[in-house]
Protein backbone atom coordinates (compact mmCIF):
# COMPACT_ATOMS: atom_id res chain seq x y z
CA UNK A 1 0.00 0.00 0.00
CA UNK A 2 1.33 3.38 -0.95
CA UNK A 3 -0.37 6.73 -0.78
CA UNK A 4 0.29 7.13 -4.51
CA UNK A 5 -1.48 3.90 -5.42
CA UNK A 6 -4.45 4.75 -3.21
CA UNK A 7 -4.77 8.23 -4.68
CA UNK A 8 -4.69 6.82 -8.23
CA UNK A 9 -7.71 4.67 -7.37
CA UNK A 10 -9.62 7.37 -5.47
CA UNK A 11 -10.06 10.67 -7.31
CA UNK A 12 -11.87 12.33 -4.38
CA UNK A 13 -9.02 11.46 -2.02
CA UNK A 14 -6.45 12.66 -4.53
CA UNK A 15 -8.19 16.00 -5.03
CA UNK A 16 -8.55 16.49 -1.28
CA UNK A 17 -4.86 15.90 -0.65
CA UNK A 18 -3.82 18.19 -3.51
CA UNK A 19 -5.64 21.03 -1.73
CA UNK A 20 -2.97 20.83 1.00
CA UNK A 21 0.42 20.89 -0.75
CA UNK A 22 2.36 21.35 2.50
CA UNK A 23 1.41 17.95 3.94
CA UNK A 24 4.36 15.71 4.72
CA UNK A 25 4.54 12.21 3.26
CA UNK A 26 3.65 10.82 6.70
CA UNK A 27 0.57 13.03 6.90
CA UNK A 28 -0.50 12.00 3.40
CA UNK A 29 -0.13 8.32 4.24
CA UNK A 30 -2.12 8.87 7.45
CA UNK A 31 -4.95 10.52 5.51
CA UNK A 32 -4.92 7.66 2.99
CA UNK A 33 -5.07 5.08 5.77
CA UNK A 34 -7.95 6.89 7.45
CA UNK A 35 -9.79 7.02 4.12
CA UNK A 36 -9.36 3.26 3.71
CA UNK A 37 -10.48 2.60 7.29
CA UNK A 38 -13.61 4.67 6.67
CA UNK A 39 -14.53 2.36 3.76
CA UNK A 40 -14.66 -0.59 6.21
CA UNK A 41 -15.47 -3.80 4.32
CA UNK A 42 -15.54 -1.84 1.06
CA UNK A 43 -11.77 -1.46 1.25
CA UNK A 44 -9.53 -4.07 -0.32
CA UNK A 45 -7.25 -3.46 2.69
CA UNK A 46 -9.99 -4.19 5.26
CA UNK A 47 -8.67 -7.60 6.39
CA UNK A 48 -5.28 -6.06 7.10
CA UNK A 49 -6.55 -2.82 8.62
CA UNK A 50 -8.88 -4.55 11.07
CA UNK A 51 -5.84 -6.35 12.53
CA UNK A 52 -4.07 -3.11 13.42
CA UNK A 53 -4.24 -2.04 17.07
CA UNK A 54 -6.76 0.68 17.85
CA UNK A 55 -4.26 2.26 20.23
CA UNK A 56 -0.74 1.71 21.37
CA UNK A 57 1.72 3.22 23.76
CA UNK A 58 5.24 4.28 23.01
CA UNK A 59 7.90 5.54 25.37
CA UNK A 60 7.52 9.05 23.99
CA UNK A 61 3.92 9.17 25.24
CA UNK A 62 4.72 7.98 28.78
CA UNK A 63 4.27 10.35 31.71
CA UNK A 64 7.19 11.14 34.02
CA UNK A 65 5.80 8.67 36.55
CA UNK A 66 5.64 5.87 33.98
CA UNK A 67 9.15 6.62 32.72
CA UNK A 68 10.56 6.58 36.26
CA UNK A 69 8.75 3.32 37.00
CA UNK A 70 10.73 1.67 34.20
CA UNK A 71 14.05 2.49 35.86
Secondary structure, DSSP 8 states (H G I E B T S, - for coil): --HHHHHHH-HHHHHHHHT-TT--HHHHHHHHHHHHHHTGGGSTTHHHHTTS-S----GGG--HHHHHHT-
